[in-house]
Amino acid sequence: MDFPLTQFVDPLSFLFDVAGIVLVALGGILAVYEWVRVQVVDIKDREKRKNQIQDLRIHFSQKIVLGLEFFLAADIIRLIATPSDTETLIRVGVVITIRTIVAYFLSKEIRESRV
């Protein structure tokens, strides 16, 4: 049985998932590009290279955290709008918990590296 809200929730949660995928993938592609650029252009200046790689890690981590936020939003939208059995709720709860923990520690690492 389809619930009326499902016709809106499925496309909306799909868009949130796509946004999360785009952010993480784009962040990864940009990180690889920047890493290669730093390795090739700044070969002699080790300190400058070290600082640039640290900045690169921060920017990539920010994209991952933002992507995880979109994934969490999609999971929560699907969970609220569709009826689920206990096993599904537990499974989704575990996924949400893992994503939240990863996002928390990445955010913490970003804050600490800026100090």
N, CA and C atoms as a LAMMPS dump frame, in Angstrom:
ITEM: TIMESTEP
0
ITEM: NUMBER OF ATOMS
345
ITEM: BOX BOUNDS ff ff ff
-5.0000000000000000e+02 5.0000000000000000e+02
-5.0000000000000000e+02 5.0000000000000000e+02
-5.0000000000000000e+02 5.0000000000000000e+02
ITEM: ATOMS id mol type element x y z
1 1 1 N 0.838 -1.177 0
2 1 2 C 0 0 0
3 1 3 C 0.884 1.243 0
4 2 1 N 0.699 2.101 -0.954
5 2 2 C 1.458 3.342 -1.03
6 2 3 C 0.777 4.426 -0.211
7 3 1 N 1.553 5.114 0.57
8 3 2 C 1.031 6.238 1.324
9 3 3 C 1.124 7.485 0.452
10 4 1 N 0.186 8.439 0.607
11 4 2 C 0.19 9.631 -0.244
12 4 3 C 1.494 10.42 -0.16
13 5 1 N 2.096 10.424 0.99
14 5 2 C 3.329 11.191 1.176
15 5 3 C 4.502 10.586 0.404
16 6 1 N 4.423 9.302 0.094
17 6 2 C 5.513 8.607 -0.582
18 6 3 C 5.823 9.207 -1.949
19 7 1 N 4.811 9.676 -2.659
20 7 2 C 5.064 10.235 -3.986
21 7 3 C 5.917 11.499 -3.934
22 8 1 N 5.939 12.187 -2.793
23 8 2 C 6.788 13.368 -2.631
24 8 3 C 8.106 13.029 -1.962
25 9 1 N 8.049 12.051 -1.058
26 9 2 C 9.22 11.704 -0.26
27 9 3 C 10.294 11.008 -1.087
28 10 1 N 9.897 10.095 -1.941
29 10 2 C 10.885 9.358 -2.726
30 10 3 C 11.739 10.281 -3.603
31 11 1 N 11.134 11.179 -4.393
32 11 2 C 11.979 12.082 -5.193
33 11 3 C 12.805 13.038 -4.326
34 12 1 N 12.211 13.498 -3.219
35 12 2 C 12.929 14.43 -2.349
36 12 3 C 14.137 13.759 -1.696
37 13 1 N 13.944 12.566 -1.158
38 13 2 C 15.062 11.863 -0.526
39 13 3 C 16.114 11.473 -1.575
40 14 1 N 15.649 11.155 -2.79
41 14 2 C 16.585 10.849 -3.876
42 14 3 C 17.457 12.066 -4.191
43 15 1 N 16.84 13.247 -4.246
44 15 2 C 17.611 14.479 -4.501
45 15 3 C 18.645 14.737 -3.411
46 16 1 N 18.278 14.486 -2.162
47 16 2 C 19.233 14.651 -1.068
48 16 3 C 20.383 13.654 -1.2
49 17 1 N 20.057 12.411 -1.568
50 17 2 C 21.105 11.411 -1.781
51 17 3 C 22.041 11.827 -2.918
52 18 1 N 21.473 12.314 -4.008
53 18 2 C 22.282 12.749 -5.151
54 18 3 C 23.184 13.919 -4.746
55 19 1 N 22.63 14.864 -3.988
56 19 2 C 23.439 16.003 -3.534
57 19 3 C 24.609 15.523 -2.68
58 20 1 N 24.364 14.556 -1.8
59 20 2 C 25.438 14.008 -0.977
60 20 3 C 26.498 13.314 -1.814
61 21 1 N 26.063 12.541 -2.797
62 21 2 C 27.003 11.844 -3.68
63 21 3 C 27.844 12.846 -4.466
64 22 1 N 27.19 13.867 -5.007
65 22 2 C 27.909 14.884 -5.796
66 22 3 C 28.941 15.588 -4.929
67 23 1 N 28.562 15.966 -3.707
68 23 2 C 29.501 16.665 -2.826
69 23 3 C 30.724 15.804 -2.501
70 24 1 N 30.486 14.565 -2.13
71 24 2 C 31.603 13.69 -1.766
72 24 3 C 32.469 13.373 -2.987
73 25 1 N 31.833 13.06 -4.115
74 25 2 C 32.598 12.729 -5.323
75 25 3 C 33.372 13.936 -5.837
76 26 1 N 32.718 15.08 -5.911
77 26 2 C 33.389 16.292 -6.368
78 26 3 C 34.529 16.665 -5.416
79 27 1 N 34.276 16.539 -4.126
80 27 2 C 35.327 16.806 -3.145
81 27 3 C 36.518 15.88 -3.338
82 28 1 N 36.253 14.608 -3.625
83 28 2 C 37.336 13.653 -3.858
84 28 3 C 38.12 13.958 -5.118
85 29 1 N 37.404 14.284 -6.18
86 29 2 C 38.077 14.612 -7.442
87 29 3 C 38.939 15.856 -7.282
88 30 1 N 38.376 16.884 -6.638
89 30 2 C 39.148 18.111 -6.408
90 30 3 C 40.348 17.859 -5.497
91 31 1 N 40.164 16.996 -4.501
92 31 2 C 41.264 16.685 -3.586
93 31 3 C 42.405 15.985 -4.318
94 32 1 N 42.077 15.043 -5.178
95 32 2 C 43.119 14.347 -5.943
96 32 3 C 43.833 15.328 -6.87
97 33 1 N 43.061 16.165 -7.556
98 33 2 C 43.65 17.168 -8.452
99 33 3 C 44.599 18.095 -7.681
100 34 1 N 44.127 18.616 -6.55
101 34 2 C 44.958 19.532 -5.758
102 34 3 C 46.198 18.829 -5.204
103 35 1 N 46.044 17.572 -4.786
104 35 2 C 47.183 16.834 -4.243
105 35 3 C 48.261 16.66 -5.323
106 36 1 N 47.833 16.281 -6.512
107 36 2 C 48.785 16.114 -7.616
108 36 3 C 49.448 17.447 -7.929
109 37 1 N 48.657 18.515 -7.966
110 37 2 C 49.197 19.84 -8.252
111 37 3 C 50.235 20.244 -7.201
112 38 1 N 49.95 20.01 -5.95
113 38 2 C 50.882 20.344 -4.868
114 38 3 C 52.162 19.519 -5.002
115 39 1 N 52.022 18.246 -5.34
116 39 2 C 53.196 17.39 -5.452
117 39 3 C 54.086 17.796 -6.625
118 40 1 N 53.492 18.242 -7.704
119 40 2 C 54.251 18.586 -8.905
120 40 3 C 54.809 20.013 -8.837
121 41 1 N 53.976 20.964 -8.419
122 41 2 C 54.377 22.376 -8.454
123 41 3 C 55.312 22.729 -7.3
124 42 1 N 55.014 22.258 -6.117
125 42 2 C 55.77 22.665 -4.933
126 42 3 C 56.7 21.556 -4.437
127 43 1 N 57.451 20.982 -5.341
128 43 2 C 58.321 19.862 -4.995
129 43 3 C 59.408 20.281 -4.002
130 44 1 N 59.986 21.455 -4.156
131 44 2 C 61.151 21.838 -3.35
132 44 3 C 60.781 22.425 -1.997
133 45 1 N 59.687 23.114 -1.893
134 45 2 C 59.306 23.783 -0.648
135 45 3 C 58.457 22.848 0.211
136 46 1 N 59.11 22.105 1.108
137 46 2 C 58.427 21.095 1.921
138 46 3 C 57.409 21.708 2.879
139 47 1 N 57.768 22.844 3.48
140 47 2 C 56.861 23.469 4.443
141 47 3 C 55.586 23.969 3.753
142 48 1 N 55.757 24.569 2.606
143 48 2 C 54.602 25.054 1.842
144 48 3 C 53.728 23.876 1.411
145 49 1 N 54.375 22.798 0.986
146 49 2 C 53.637 21.607 0.566
147 49 3 C 52.854 21.021 1.741
148 50 1 N 53.497 20.978 2.899
149 50 2 C 52.839 20.445 4.092
150 50 3 C 51.601 21.275 4.443
151 51 1 N 51.72 22.593 4.401
152 51 2 C 50.588 23.476 4.7
153 51 3 C 49.471 23.322 3.67
154 52 1 N 49.836 23.2 2.406
155 52 2 C 48.828 23.047 1.361
156 52 3 C 48.088 21.72 1.492
157 53 1 N 48.8 20.68 1.857
158 53 2 C 48.158 19.378 2.044
159 53 3 C 47.224 19.413 3.254
160 54 1 N 47.624 20.129 4.3
161 54 2 C 46.747 20.283 5.465
162 54 3 C 45.465 21.024 5.067
163 55 1 N 45.602 22.091 4.283
164 55 2 C 44.42 22.818 3.786
165 55 3 C 43.55 21.914 2.917
166 56 1 N 44.197 21.116 2.102
167 56 2 C 43.486 20.177 1.234
168 56 3 C 42.667 19.194 2.067
169 57 1 N 43.243 18.668 3.116
170 57 2 C 42.528 17.732 4
171 57 3 C 41.314 18.399 4.634
172 58 1 N 41.478 19.655 5.048
173 58 2 C 40.371 20.377 5.665
174 58 3 C 39.233 20.559 4.666
175 59 1 N 39.563 21.01 3.459
176 59 2 C 38.524 21.237 2.452
177 59 3 C 37.819 19.944 2.062
178 60 1 N 38.578 18.869 1.91
179 60 2 C 37.983 17.582 1.556
180 60 3 C 37.09 17.077 2.692
181 61 1 N 37.555 17.214 3.916
182 61 2 C 36.757 16.789 5.072
183 61 3 C 35.453 17.575 5.161
184 62 1 N 35.511 18.862 4.845
185 62 2 C 34.293 19.677 4.87
186 62 3 C 33.275 19.171 3.849
187 63 1 N 33.756 18.786 2.68
188 63 2 C 32.844 18.273 1.652
189 63 3 C 32.243 16.937 2.092
190 64 1 N 33.044 16.102 2.728
191 64 2 C 32.534 14.816 3.213
192 64 3 C 31.475 15.044 4.286
193 65 1 N 31.758 15.943 5.218
194 65 2 C 30.796 16.219 6.293
195 65 3 C 29.49 16.745 5.71
196 66 1 N 29.573 17.676 4.772
197 66 2 C 28.361 18.211 4.161
198 66 3 C 27.61 17.124 3.394
199 67 1 N 28.332 16.277 2.677
200 67 2 C 27.706 15.158 1.98
201 67 3 C 27.007 14.212 2.952
202 68 1 N 27.646 13.93 4.088
203 68 2 C 27.032 13.067 5.1
204 68 3 C 25.758 13.7 5.661
205 69 1 N 25.753 15.015 5.805
206 69 2 C 24.551 15.702 6.28
207 69 3 C 23.391 15.501 5.301
208 70 1 N 23.681 15.56 4.016
209 70 2 C 22.635 15.321 3.017
210 70 3 C 22.152 13.871 3.068
211 71 1 N 23.087 12.917 3.247
212 71 2 C 22.686 11.51 3.368
213 71 3 C 21.796 11.304 4.596
214 72 1 N 22.175 11.94 5.705
215 72 2 C 21.372 11.827 6.927
216 72 3 C 19.975 12.399 6.709
217 73 1 N 19.903 13.545 6.048
218 73 2 C 18.606 14.157 5.787
219 73 3 C 17.737 13.231 4.933
220 74 1 N 18.322 12.625 3.931
221 74 2 C 17.566 11.702 3.073
222 74 3 C 17.058 10.505 3.88
223 75 1 N 17.918 9.952 4.732
224 75 2 C 17.503 8.811 5.568
225 75 3 C 16.364 9.204 6.497
226 76 1 N 16.472 10.361 7.116
227 76 2 C 15.448 10.799 8.066
228 76 3 C 14.126 11.064 7.348
229 77 1 N 14.183 11.686 6.18
230 77 2 C 12.96 11.94 5.407
231 77 3 C 12.279 10.622 5.052
232 78 1 N 13.045 9.651 4.573
233 78 2 C 12.467 8.351 4.219
234 78 3 C 11.889 7.655 5.447
235 79 1 N 12.605 7.733 6.551
236 79 2 C 12.188 7.045 7.768
237 79 3 C 10.888 7.63 8.318
238 80 1 N 10.77 8.943 8.298
239 80 2 C 9.575 9.589 8.836
240 80 3 C 8.359 9.329 7.951
241 81 1 N 8.567 9.335 6.653
242 81 2 C 7.437 9.291 5.727
243 81 3 C 6.935 7.897 5.391
244 82 1 N 7.734 6.887 5.62
245 82 2 C 7.308 5.538 5.233
246 82 3 C 7.23 4.641 6.465
247 83 1 N 6.17 3.846 6.554
248 83 2 C 6.052 2.928 7.69
249 83 3 C 7.13 1.845 7.597
250 84 1 N 7.664 1.458 8.724
251 84 2 C 8.749 0.479 8.735
252 84 3 C 8.53 -0.533 9.847
253 85 1 N 9.086 -1.714 9.648
254 85 2 C 9.056 -2.702 10.708
255 85 3 C 10.25 -2.473 11.638
256 86 1 N 10.307 -3.204 12.714
257 86 2 C 11.342 -3.007 13.725
258 86 3 C 12.738 -3.245 13.162
259 87 1 N 12.903 -4.282 12.357
260 87 2 C 14.221 -4.588 11.791
261 87 3 C 14.72 -3.447 10.909
262 88 1 N 13.845 -2.89 10.1
263 88 2 C 14.224 -1.771 9.237
264 88 3 C 14.586 -0.552 10.074
265 89 1 N 13.816 -0.283 11.104
266 89 2 C 14.114 0.856 11.977
267 89 3 C 15.472 0.706 12.645
268 90 1 N 15.785 -0.48 13.09
269 90 2 C 17.086 -0.73 13.725
270 90 3 C 18.21 -0.539 12.713
271 91 1 N 18.034 -1.091 11.523
272 91 2 C 19.05 -0.967 10.487
273 91 3 C 19.299 0.505 10.118
274 92 1 N 18.226 1.244 9.904
275 92 2 C 18.353 2.663 9.556
276 92 3 C 18.948 3.437 10.735
277 93 1 N 18.542 3.091 11.934
278 93 2 C 19.106 3.735 13.123
279 93 3 C 20.607 3.532 13.236
280 94 1 N 21.06 2.325 12.942
281 94 2 C 22.495 2.044 12.973
282 94 3 C 23.234 2.859 11.906
283 95 1 N 22.674 2.916 10.71
284 95 2 C 23.299 3.693 9.627
285 95 3 C 23.367 5.171 10.005
286 96 1 N 22.266 5.707 10.533
287 96 2 C 22.244 7.109 10.937
288 96 3 C 23.257 7.363 12.044
289 97 1 N 23.356 6.457 12.985
290 97 2 C 24.316 6.611 14.079
291 97 3 C 25.752 6.616 13.562
292 98 1 N 26.067 5.69 12.685
293 98 2 C 27.417 5.625 12.118
294 98 3 C 27.74 6.894 11.345
295 99 1 N 26.827 7.348 10.519
296 99 2 C 27.058 8.572 9.735
297 99 3 C 27.225 9.779 10.65
298 100 1 N 26.438 9.835 11.722
299 100 2 C 26.537 10.951 12.659
300 100 3 C 27.879 10.941 13.374
301 101 1 N 28.333 9.778 13.772
302 101 2 C 29.626 9.667 14.458
303 101 3 C 30.76 10.071 13.521
304 102 1 N 30.725 9.592 12.29
305 102 2 C 31.766 9.966 11.317
306 102 3 C 31.754 11.467 11.079
307 103 1 N 30.579 12.041 10.899
308 103 2 C 30.475 13.492 10.68
309 103 3 C 30.992 14.264 11.891
310 104 1 N 30.677 13.789 13.091
311 104 2 C 31.138 14.466 14.308
312 104 3 C 32.666 14.485 14.386
313 105 1 N 33.275 13.335 14.182
314 105 2 C 34.73 13.275 14.305
315 105 3 C 35.443 14.011 13.169
316 106 1 N 34.88 13.999 11.972
317 106 2 C 35.464 14.801 10.897
318 106 3 C 35.36 16.284 11.213
319 107 1 N 34.214 16.715 11.734
320 107 2 C 34.044 18.122 12.111
321 107 3 C 35.012 18.502 13.224
322 108 1 N 35.184 17.607 14.156
323 108 2 C 36.122 17.857 15.262
324 108 3 C 37.545 17.988 14.726
325 109 1 N 37.926 17.125 13.797
326 109 2 C 39.266 17.185 13.212
327 109 3 C 39.458 18.495 12.462
328 110 1 N 38.422 18.937 11.762
329 110 2 C 38.504 20.204 11.028
330 110 3 C 38.722 21.35 12.001
331 111 1 N 37.945 21.386 13.084
332 111 2 C 38.092 22.464 14.064
333 111 3 C 39.478 22.453 14.692
334 112 1 N 39.979 21.278 15.052
335 112 2 C 41.286 21.175 15.703
336 112 3 C 42.426 21.545 14.756
337 113 1 N 42.288 21.246 13.481
338 113 2 C 43.366 21.553 12.546
339 113 3 C 43.43 23.032 12.229
340 114 1 N 42.365 23.767 12.476
341 114 2 C 42.364 25.207 12.238
342 114 3 C 43.024 25.984 13.367
343 115 1 N 43.166 25.356 14.514
344 115 2 C 43.741 26.048 15.674
345 115 3 C 45.22 26.194 15.549
